[in-house]
């Protein structure tokens, strides 16, 4: 359920770095009022802090929160690897310079 929503968000913004998008997606969800079960779960398990410079830190509130955050991070990394594999698949060896 959560991965499905994150996947939609990543696909809509596939030209940007997936890990950065994960950070934005989580903070977006935590700042807004809860609209569904996903928001409730994220708010129960995760917390974010922001300093005066606008830098944010996402913290898990419990062991299940750490597991959730780790799973979301790994999913974002695998999506980034998928995008790269797709990019490389469409290239020929002659597309790269040899010096």
Buried (B, 14 or more C-beta within 10 A) or exposed (E): EBEEBBEEBBEEBEEEEBEEBBBEBBBEBBEEEBEEEBBEBBBBBBBBEEEEEEEBEBEBEEEEBBEBBEEBBEBBEEBBEEBEEEEEEEEEEEEEEEE
